Amino acid sequence: MVSSTVTMTAIDPAEAGGPEVLRPVERPVPCPGAGEVLIRVAAAGVNRPDVMQRRGLYPPPPGAPSIPGLEVAGTVVALGDGVDGVNPGARVCALVAGGGYAEYAVASARHCLPVPPVLTMVEAAAMPETLFTVWTNLFERAYAVDGDVVLVHGGTSGIGTMAILLGRLFGLTVIVTAGSAAKCARALEIGAAHAINYRETDFVEAVKELTGGRGVNAVLDMVGGDYVARNIACLAADGRHVSIAIQRGGEATVPLWAIMRRRLTLTGSTLRPRSGEFKALVADELRREVWPHVEAGRLKPVIDSTFALAEAGAAHARMESGEHVGKIVLTVA
Ligand SMILES: NC(=O)c1ccc[n+]([C@@H]2O[C@H](COP(=O)([O-])OP(=O)(O)OC[C@H]3O[C@@H](n4cnc5c(N)ncnc54)[C@H](OP(=O)(O)O)[C@@H]3O)[C@@H](O)[C@H]2O)c1
């Protein structure tokens, strides 16, 4: 049993700032509480919300560790009280509310998914945050179903690449936008049906053309601001618009008549502050609906690059350069 008197290396900046604040420090190894497991972290995914947290724009929710990192993969080394179904020695990946950038992290046992032999720890660490986010927003809130055509912005982002992969697995036609010809080419390789370079082409016109004037059934939007009205212009009758980020601003003017006339739905969500119970139910659903595809090797995340834990600042600089395609992962053990 690892006790909290033992220390570990972690990234836990004392102040907000640039990538340089992400220096390795010593912190106590956390103790798993009731229903939790302690994971010896092998790899931790890097996500855009970590960058926002580092800049001081996205504080951890109450009770979450100040150490950044929303997803890990590793080996279970200790159990809290009442843990059922996860054993010491198990290879797991987990969604965590923080604490991923460290040698050890605590996760709810119910937020863990088993790492099958076909996945490396790096691949497994790259999955939970995007999988939970895309599943709950595209398939639940936007209830995308087999045969639907969907528009996903940021097609080569961590979220966007997972949306392409999941969309293909579940019979969606995925149209993406991306900011360069090279990124559009990568999105097509990954499985997008169409990729629109939004810097050169008006995506509203392109979607109209690609769908024969019908529009798309759903939009997964991480841009916000003036994109919202343009996204609405892309939606077919009964279309659904899901906001998951507001990179171009949190205010939008929306055409109410179009919403009424075409019976559109506007919704959105943020994953991190949701209850443990909600996340456990999502994990159950992913285990049932998605994990068979993972175990069979049909779903693997797109990995852009890996960095050692001590190089977390370089990993963030890579993300902020905007040059990455897919996921950036920290290797820990
Ligand atoms: N709501 C939730 O629960 C939730 C959970 C996780 C992540 N998120 C959000 O989802 C987004 C993606 O996360 P990630 O970790 O996958 O980050 P990421 O890999 O860094 O992706 C960010 C993407 O945003 C695109 N982008 C940025 N500014 C844009 C603009 N003005 N117009 C069009 N596209 C733009 C970039 O595409 P180009 O380079 O092609 O421009 C890039 O692919 C982030 O904003 C994150 O905060 C939300």
The ligand as a MOL file (V3000), in Angstrom:
LIG
                    3D

  0  0  0     0  0            999 V3000
M  V30 BEGIN CTAB
M  V30 COUNTS 48 52 0 0 0
M  V30 BEGIN ATOM
M  V30 1 N -17.3330 20.8570 -23.2980 0
M  V30 2 C -16.5340 19.8930 -22.9290 0
M  V30 3 O -16.8850 19.0510 -22.1250 0
M  V30 4 C -15.1370 19.8310 -23.4940 0
M  V30 5 C -14.2790 18.7620 -23.1560 0
M  V30 6 C -12.9980 18.7180 -23.7370 0
M  V30 7 C -12.6050 19.7240 -24.6180 0
M  V30 8 N -13.4610 20.7550 -24.8730 0 CHG=1
M  V30 9 C -13.0640 21.8320 -25.8080 0
M  V30 10 O -12.9880 21.2790 -27.0960 0
M  V30 11 C -11.9970 21.9900 -27.8500 0
M  V30 12 C -11.0290 20.9860 -28.4450 0
M  V30 13 O -10.2520 20.4240 -27.3970 0
M  V30 14 P -8.9250 19.6140 -27.7280 0
M  V30 15 O -8.3580 19.1790 -26.4540 0
M  V30 16 O -9.2410 18.6380 -28.7850 0 CHG=-1
M  V30 17 O -8.0280 20.8350 -28.2940 0
M  V30 18 P -7.1050 21.0180 -29.5630 0
M  V30 19 O -6.6110 19.7050 -30.0560 0
M  V30 20 O -6.1080 22.0550 -29.2130 0
M  V30 21 O -8.0850 21.6360 -30.6470 0
M  V30 22 C -8.4740 22.9670 -30.7720 0
M  V30 23 C -9.0320 23.1000 -32.1940 0
M  V30 24 O -9.7810 24.3040 -32.3020 0
M  V30 25 C -9.6850 24.7290 -33.6370 0
M  V30 26 N -9.8730 26.1710 -33.6580 0
M  V30 27 C -9.3120 27.0620 -32.8300 0
M  V30 28 N -9.7310 28.3050 -33.1400 0
M  V30 29 C -10.5740 28.1720 -34.1850 0
M  V30 30 C -11.3160 29.0830 -34.9680 0
M  V30 31 N -11.3020 30.3740 -34.7050 0
M  V30 32 N -12.0740 28.6010 -35.9720 0
M  V30 33 C -12.1180 27.2760 -36.2270 0
M  V30 34 N -11.4200 26.3490 -35.5160 0
M  V30 35 C -10.6630 26.8120 -34.5240 0
M  V30 36 C -8.2990 24.3480 -34.1000 0
M  V30 37 O -8.4050 24.0020 -35.4440 0
M  V30 38 P -7.4970 24.6650 -36.6150 0
M  V30 39 O -6.0740 24.5440 -36.1790 0
M  V30 40 O -7.8140 23.8490 -37.7830 0
M  V30 41 O -7.9230 26.0860 -36.6990 0
M  V30 42 C -7.9660 23.1090 -33.2600 0
M  V30 43 O -8.0800 21.9370 -34.0240 0
M  V30 44 C -11.3120 22.9560 -26.8980 0
M  V30 45 O -11.8370 24.2480 -27.1180 0
M  V30 46 C -11.7010 22.4200 -25.5320 0
M  V30 47 O -11.7400 23.4310 -24.5590 0
M  V30 48 C -14.7040 20.8230 -24.3540 0
M  V30 END ATOM
M  V30 BEGIN BOND
M  V30 1 1 1 2
M  V30 2 2 2 3
M  V30 3 1 2 4
M  V30 4 1 4 5
M  V30 5 2 4 48
M  V30 6 2 5 6
M  V30 7 1 6 7
M  V30 8 2 7 8
M  V30 9 1 8 9
M  V30 10 1 8 48
M  V30 11 1 9 10
M  V30 12 1 9 46
M  V30 13 1 10 11
M  V30 14 1 11 12
M  V30 15 1 11 44
M  V30 16 1 12 13
M  V30 17 1 13 14
M  V30 18 2 14 15
M  V30 19 1 14 16
M  V30 20 1 14 17
M  V30 21 1 17 18
M  V30 22 2 18 19
M  V30 23 1 18 20
M  V30 24 1 18 21
M  V30 25 1 21 22
M  V30 26 1 22 23
M  V30 27 1 23 24
M  V30 28 1 23 42
M  V30 29 1 24 25
M  V30 30 1 25 26
M  V30 31 1 25 36
M  V30 32 1 26 27
M  V30 33 1 26 35
M  V30 34 2 27 28
M  V30 35 1 28 29
M  V30 36 1 29 30
M  V30 37 2 29 35
M  V30 38 1 30 31
M  V30 39 2 30 32
M  V30 40 1 32 33
M  V30 41 2 33 34
M  V30 42 1 34 35
M  V30 43 1 36 37
M  V30 44 1 36 42
M  V30 45 1 37 38
M  V30 46 2 38 39
M  V30 47 1 38 40
M  V30 48 1 38 41
M  V30 49 1 42 43
M  V30 50 1 44 45
M  V30 51 1 44 46
M  V30 52 1 46 47
M  V30 END BOND
M  V30 END CTAB
M  END
